[in-house]
Amino acid sequence: MKHFFITLLCVVVSFAAVAQLQSPDAFLGYRIGDKFTPHHRVVDYFRHVAAQASNQVKLVEYGTSYEGRPLIAAIVSSAANMSRLEEIRRNNLQLTGLLEGQGNINAPVIVWMSYNVHGNEAVSTEAVMLTLHELLTQRSEWLNDAVVILDPCANPDGHSRYVNWYIQMKGATHNVQPDAREHYEPWPGGRYNHYIFDLNRDWAWQSQQETRQRLAFYQQWMPQVHGDFHEMGPEQPYYFAPAAEPYHKEITNWQREFQVVVGKNAARYFDRNKWLYFTRETFDLLYPSYGDTWPTYNGAIGMTYEQGGSGRAGLGILLNNGDTLTLRKRIDHQHTSGIATIEAAAQQKSRMMQEFKNYFEQARTNPGGTYKSFIIPAGNDAYKVKMLTDYLDRNQIRYGLAGTAAPVKAFNFQTGKEETVTLSRNDLVISTVQPKSVLVKVLFNPRTVLADSVTYDATAWSLPYAMGLQAYASAERIAQTAYTAPAFTKNTPVQGGAYAYLSAWKNFGHARLLAALMKAGINVRFAEQPFSMNGISYDRGALMISRADNTHIQNFDKVVTDVANAVEVAVQGTASGLSSTGIDLGSSSFQLMKAPRIALISGDGVYPTSFGEAWNYFDYLLEYPVTVINSSMLNRIDWNKYDVVILPAGSYNSLDINAVKSWMRNGGRLIAMENAMNVFADKEGFLLKTKKDDKGKDEKPKPEEMLKKYGERERNSLTNGVEGSIFRANMDVTHPLAFGYQENYHTLKHINNFYEYLNGGWNVGVLKSDAYVDGFVGSKAKEKLKNSLVFGVENIGGGALIYLADSPIYRHSWQNGYLLFSNAIFFVGQ
């Protein structure tokens, strides 16, 4: 009887609160869909709802964007559920095994809905306000069985960039003509966050502030369902689950089945309204860094929703069929599919909670798959291992040390072969027998199994390759002991004063040290030849900070060690310049470096995300100043103000090549990334040549090659495609561009650019005939990539033209390339 009265009281209080709740139209003062709502007003409405329905809504500010806008989420459920919200959250984590205790499946299903991760796909942020209001006023019965988490805008900076621009472009009334300026955003568009990253490719890599904060909050809940709302081109209608093939082989039958359940429920609503839609096309479930796949690999059913429109549609756009696609129509579609998903989840609560429990029980006790343990040998660079363990911690992936020193059979990531490996007790082991088992397998497996070659994004990403780690994969379950991260031992000044301080050049930490020293005005040299000093061997690239080069620095020893301590990188002091072996510290093979003045090109013609990768790299990773210059200024700038100029991927048709070449002759260094190399390819006076087809112009295709089926045209087009595949590049480790690397470097190739070896230049990284490692690559592309250039340097007078056919900092997912990019910036051409 006591529980009955408590429930009755909650119902009465809830009804009273809802009565005071304003609709979005009433609160904002206009009908949703009549205009775009600025982000701060969306936040205001969510705060209003949380205040008026406080017993059913909890508003959480889980972070801030780079530009300081709040990242918020509303947790919505029945008053009874909200009164024990923390109990529900903890119970759910107990079901996963991430929290100790016996979870109970007789609990509400947790449905998380993410909106507007692409800022100019702004319709979903409008729709979520309707969804929030309807849940509280018309769908209260679902809230007994569900806790719904609504994230109204995952990318507020991009959303604000788009909405503010559109408001400025629109006249007294909006113009539906597709040619009108309000349908064409200027570079870079509102899709991206502040640093021009695509946040929907960042779920797995978590390079951006918004992503890291969102996923920290997400993992406090681990929902059963995750919906991710997007837009596509205006001429396409609406897409919802089930997804297209390929599905990753780790996706369970139940996860597939519920996609169909949601699709059928959404179709019921769309059929009723005679709205066009499609399913099972285009949007697959493979690449782990999307808002549908990363949640799926974390036990949820992740789904993408795509409304036709995007940034082009504005408040309304005329379609080819003569109809006008209005903002309100788009909102209604997004709102309806969201409501249909919540309804399906609430109706399937019992089955969903049982399957969720089963998913994690299998993960913790008997996970499938070939490999049960991934081994990171103790001989790996400690900084790289720290980068890995930090990443594992962010994703709540468990790891430990090998509990025994014994031989095991394992796959060697470097050689691509099965071998017998002797474990060390200090080897790091990541077991697949744990709550995050599926995520471990997806991220670490050395081979991606593809059911279909037609995919939406990259097809290979294995972490040992991406992080440059020697690793093994074993089918054996290896016992583990607790792992304690080694604490950084602070550097201390040499008593009596050092002759010099030395640092190795093996990882990105050393690049951060160099950048910090240069910013502090400290002169640094780097070694072009190996040497040893005081029992420590140093390879090419090692840094030397001598007292003789820095007489202008007061308290030299303290300043150097303080800088090194700030970036947590070890330096070794020496009292003598005489080496044990190799070059002495006064050798001319120690090159004095000038702190480079760097320009980075942005704007029209530049691929936005390629620029964003570099911009964020300087600001947040390297922490070194860079001047961003708009591409329209390329032929007006004084090149002599800069030592290094970076051309991100893009087209630079108006670039004055002669002016650039003159600047390089006088010592300038230009870095051309990916297809920016085409500015110089096959041009007179430059060494770079594109690879041509082997067939001569007059050679006819074979008859069977001419018999192509129209229905297979998309698949046939992939013969020249490279879908984010891994290749093994052979490196010339004696060249400054490759300092700090071994002879093999795993590169991620995601565009089909094919170049010959440089005839007369330095072929620093090349793909030989056996270079392919993993991922989809078309048959013709694979042939063209044999004996092709990846990284090269062409000396031009006193300067250099540095070719990076593959981005070494791609999406900041390829951390092993961070050092290589620093080599291009600091070492080449000094």
Secondary structure, DSSP 8 states (H G I E B T S, - for coil): -HHHHHHHHHHHHHHHHHHT---HHHHHTS-TTSS---HHHHHHHHHHHHHHTTTTEEEEEEEE-TTS-EEEEEEE--HHHHTTHHHHHHHHHHHHTSSSS---SSS-EEEEEEE-SSTT-THHHHHHHHHHHHHHHT-TTGGGTEEEEEES-S-HHHHHHHHHHHHHH--SS----TTSGGGS--TT-SSS-TT---GGG-TTT--SHHHHHHHHHHTTT--SEEEEEEEE-TTS-EE-SS-EEEE-TTS-HHHHHHHHHHHHHHHHHHHHHT---B-SSS-EE-STTSTTHHHHTTTSEEEEEEEE-HHHHTTEEE-TTS-EEEHHHHHHHHHHHHHHHHHHHHHTHHHHHHHHHHHHHHHHH---SS-SEEEE-TTS-HHHHHHHHHHHHHTT---EEESS--EEEEEETTTTEEEEEE--TT-EEEESSSTTHHHHHHHH-SS---S-S--SS-S---HHHHHT---EEESS---EE-------------TT--SEEEE--SSHHHHHHHHHHHHTT---EEESS-EEETTEEE-TT-EEEESGGGTT-TTHHHHHHHHHHHTT---EEES-S--SEE--TTSTTEEE-----EEEEESTTB-HHHHHHHHHIIIIII----EEEEGGGTTTS-GGG-SEEEE-SB--TT--HHHHHHHHHTT-EEEEEGGGGGGTTT-TT----B---SS-TT----HHHH---GGGHHHHGGGG-B-SEEEEEEE-TTSGGGTT--SEEEEEE-S---B---SSSEEEEEE-TT-EEES-B-HHHHHHHTTEEEEEEEEETTEEEEEESS-TTGGGT-GGGHHHHHHHHHTTT-
